[in-house]
Amino acid sequence: MTLPAMIATDVDGTLLDDDEHVSPRTRAAVHAAVDAGAQFVLATGRPPRWIGPVVDALGLAPMAVCANGAVIYDPATDRILSARTLSTEALQQLADIATRVIPGAGLAVERVGRSAHDAATPQFVSSPGYEHAWLNPDNTEVSMEDLLSAPAVKLLIRKAGASSADMAAELSGHLGSAGDITYSTNNGLIEVVPRGISKATGVDELARPLGLIAADIVTFGDMPNDIPMLRWAGHGVAMGNAHPEALAAADEVTARNSEDGLARVLERWWM
């Protein structure tokens, strides 16, 4: 690939190492690219409220594609610039399908307001008994009726002890046009976003006003939720630790996230 004009990278398992740090080598490579004029974008399943620590670790505040493409967030001004949502009707349909096809699954939704920590909008609400897939949950438990009462940027379906891949396969034939399934961890958590939304569409939303097209962009990722942008970009790079499907979707495989895989690629152009 010729010199990329934009770099878009996943966060967990890609930009961050196994201790959730940005290594000095990776930070230096990102700064070298940005100082040379490249656009740098985060593209993550994380909600906006979880972007702050990444910005602090990087030492810069790039634009962020959050919630697997559903949200565009500017951490420099703490503003939600756009949000694609599942309607209350779609959420109800999805909830009915999910609880029927995957008995015992718990449900949760991500919502956004005007900023990452908009106190007027409960950010993450879950159904009674929802079992989290990560430590330090920050949810508000509500009734199922309340859970489905407002539009959301994504629906989370969680079944402890299950395989995310198996859950996605089981559910995929039932959704129709209600939404698209993805996942970023294989511990019994899948996510549904609005139909046609992905990290690729989010990165494209930021690239087009700059006059950039897919061929101008290099992307990095490690999990199935990264596959659309790995395939779409001019050059898609999978981490050495990536899911087999992400490896198959990429143009190149670099070293693991714990071995500065992202930096090794950027250094070809900017170091």
N, C-alpha and C positions, 0 to 999 in steps of 0.2 A: 504494500500500500504506500502511496505517496504521503507526504506529511499531512496528518489528520488536522482538520480545523476544529474538531470537537472530540472530547473524550467523555464517554458516559459509562459510569461504573456502578455495579452493585456494591453494597456496603458489607453486609455480614458474609463471611466466608470468601470475600474477594478483596475489598479495600482494607478491611480489618484483618489482623492476624487472629490466631486461635484464642488469644487473651483479650480480644476486642480492642486492640491498640492499633494505631497507625505507626508503622515502624519508621525510624529516621530515614531509611533509604527510600521508602515509598513516599514519605512526605517531601523529601528533596526532589524526587522525580516529578511529582505533581506540581510543585512550585516552579520547577524549571520550565515545564510545559506552559503553565499559565503566564509566567514572566515573558515567554516567547510569543504570547498572543493566542494560544489555544484556549478554546472554551472548555470548561470542566463542569460536569454535571453529575450529581448523585442520582442514581435510579434504584429505588429500594422498595421493598414491601413495608418498610417502617412507616408509621404515621409521622406527621410533622413534629409532634411533641418529642419524638426520639431522635431528631436530627441535631439538636444542640450539642451533645457530646461528640458527635462526628465532626462538626464544625470546629469545636475547640481543639480536637486532636489534630485536625488538618492545619489549623492556623489560617484558614480562609473560609469564606461563607459562600459556596457555590449555589446555584439554583438546584432545587431538589425535586425530582419526580418521585412522589410518595405513593403509598398504598397500591403498588403494582401498576402505576400509570394513571390512577384515578384523580390524583391531586398534584397540582403544581404549586410549590411552596418556595418563597423567597426568604431564607433565613436572615439575610442582611437587614431586612425591614420587618421581619416576623409577620409576613402577610401571606394568606392563602390567595393565590392569583386565580386559580380555577379549580373546580371540583366536578367530576362526573359521578353521578349518584344512581343507586338503585332506588326506584320509587317504592312507596309503601305497598303498592299492589304487587310489584315484583318481589319484594321481601317476603310478603305473605305467601306467594306462590312457591318461592324457594324454600321457605321454612317448612311448608307442607310436604314438599318433595323430599327434603333432607331427612326429616323425622320419620318419614315412611320408608325410605330406601336404606337409611342407616339408623336402625333402632338404637336408642340409648345415646345418641349424639347430643351434645350441648351446642347452643347457638350463641353467638355474640355479634355485635356490629361495631364498626368504626364510623364515627361521624366527625365532621370538621366544622369549625365556625369561621371567623375572620382571621384568626391567628392560631399559632400552635397550641396555646394554652387558653383558649377562649372560655372563660368561666361561664359564659351564658349557654354553652353547648357541651353537655356531657360527652366526652370524647369516645369512651369505650364502655359500652353497656353489654351485660351478659344475662342470659337466662338463669334461673335458679339452679344451683348445682354445677354450673359450668366449671370444668377442670382446666386450668391454664396449662399451656405448653411451654411456658417460660417462668423464670423466677420473678419475684417482685411484681406481681400483677397490680395494675392500676385501674381496675374496672369498677363499675357501679352495677350491682346486681338489681335487676328489675323484673317485673312480670313479663311473660311472653307478649302480652298485649302492648305493653309499653315499649318493649324491644323493637317491635315492628311498626311503631306509630310515627316514625319520622324517616325521611330518606337517609341512606347511608352510603359511604364510598365503598364499603365491602362488607360481606357477610362471612363470618368465620364459623366453620363447622368442626367441632372437636370431639374426638372419641379416644379417651386414654387407652393406650395399649394397642391401638389399631395402626395400620400402615397407611400413611397419607396416599401413597401410590394406589393401594387397593381401594381406598375410599373414593379417590378421584375417578378411577376406572368404573366403579360401581355406580357413581352418580352421573357420569358424563352422558349417558344415553337417555337421561330423563329431563335434562334442563331445557332443551330446545333453545328458544331465543331469550330465555329469562336471564341468562348471564353466562360468563365464562369462568371455568374452574382453573385454579393454579395452586401451587404450593411451594414453599421454600424450606420446609423441614419435613422429615419423614416420620414424625412421631405422633401421627394421628390428628393432624390439623390440615384442613384444606380451606381455601378462600375462594369466594365468588365475587367477581367484579362485574360492572356493567358490560354488556355484550360489545365486543370489538375493542375493549380497552386493554392495554398492556403497557409494559415499560417502553416498548417501541413507539406506541402512539404518543406517550408522554414526552419522550425525547424528541420526537418529530415536532411536537407542539412548540418546543423551545428552539429547535433548529430552524424552522421555516422562516420566522421573522428576521433571522440573521442571514437569510439567503443560502442556507446550507441544506444539502440533501444527504440521503443515506450514505452515498459514496464518500462523503467528506468526514465520516464519523467512525471512530473505533469504539467498540463496546467491550465490557468485561463482565463476566458473571460465572455462577457456579451451580445454579439450581434451575428446576423447570420454569420458575417464574421469569428467568432471564432468557429463555429460549427465543421468544419473539424478537427481542432486540439483538441477540446474537445473530439470528438469521437475516434481520433487516439491514443491519449496518454494513458499510463498505468492508469492514473487517471486524469479525466477531472473535473474541478471545475467551476461551474457557480456562478456568484455573485447573491446576493439576489435581486438586481435591474435588473437582466438579462431579455432579451427578452424571451417570452414563448418557442420559438424553441430552444434557447440556454439552457434553464432550462431542457428541455426534453432530450437534447443530453448529459448532464453531468452525471458523476457518483456521484457527490455530489453538494449540494447547500450550500454556505457559507453565511455570512452576507453581507450586502450591501457594495459597495465601500466606502460610507461615514461612515461606521462602522468598518473599518479595516478588511473587510472580507478576504482579501488575507493574512494578518498577522496572523489571527486566525488559518488558516490552517498551515502555515509554522511553527508556534510556537509549534505545536505538535511534530515536529522533531528537532527543533534547538534552542528552548528557554527554 
